[in-house]
Amino acid sequence: MNTALINKVDNHLNLIGHISAREAMSEYQIISLRDIIYKLRKRGRIITTEQRVNPITLKKYVRYRSA
């Protein structure tokens, strides 16, 4: 996994406080956000997982929040 991508997500969490897979894909061309979150957690970063539902499509998705 590219360290630059991990750092981009880390910086995004510092600035915005949360990220979803859709945001990661559109802003950083990241296909597997889950892998990056796993690596950040291994580094000691505290990140919570929030299950959400899109109010328009009613599809479930996950938003990761910086704790």
C-alpha positions in Angstrom: 0.0 0.0 0.0 1.3 3.4 -0.9 2.4 5.4 2.1 1.3 8.7 0.4 -2.3 7.4 0.2 -2.3 6.5 3.9 -0.9 10.0 4.7 -3.6 11.6 2.5 -6.4 9.8 4.5 -4.7 10.7 7.8 -4.5 14.3 6.8 -8.1 14.3 5.6 -9.2 12.9 9.0 -7.2 15.6 10.8 -8.8 18.4 8.7 -12.4 17.1 8.1 -12.8 14.6 10.9 -14.5 11.8 8.8 -14.3 10.0 5.5 -16.4 7.6 3.5 -15.4 5.2 0.8 -17.1 7.4 -1.8 -15.1 10.5 -0.6 -11.9 8.5 -0.7 -12.6 7.3 -4.2 -13.6 10.6 -5.7 -11.0 12.8 -3.9 -8.0 10.4 -3.7 -8.7 7.6 -6.2 -8.6 5.1 -3.3 -10.3 1.8 -4.0 -9.9 0.1 -0.6 -10.4 2.6 2.2 -10.9 -0.2 4.7 -7.2 -1.3 4.2 -6.0 2.2 4.8 -8.1 2.6 7.9 -6.7 -0.8 9.2 -3.1 0.5 8.7 -3.9 3.7 10.4 -5.3 1.8 13.4 -2.2 -0.3 13.5 -0.2 2.9 13.8 -2.2 3.8 16.9 -4.8 6.1 15.3 -8.2 5.9 17.0 -10.9 5.7 14.3 -14.5 4.9 14.9 -16.8 3.2 12.4 -20.2 4.6 11.9 -22.9 2.7 9.9 -25.1 5.1 7.9 -27.9 4.9 5.4 -28.2 7.2 2.4 -31.5 9.0 2.8 -32.1 9.1 -1.0 -31.0 5.6 -2.1 -31.5 3.9 1.3 -28.2 2.1 0.8 -26.0 1.4 3.7 -22.5 2.7 3.9 -19.7 3.3 6.5 -18.2 6.6 7.6 -14.9 6.5 9.5 -14.5 9.2 12.1 -11.4 10.5 13.9 -11.8 10.0 17.6 
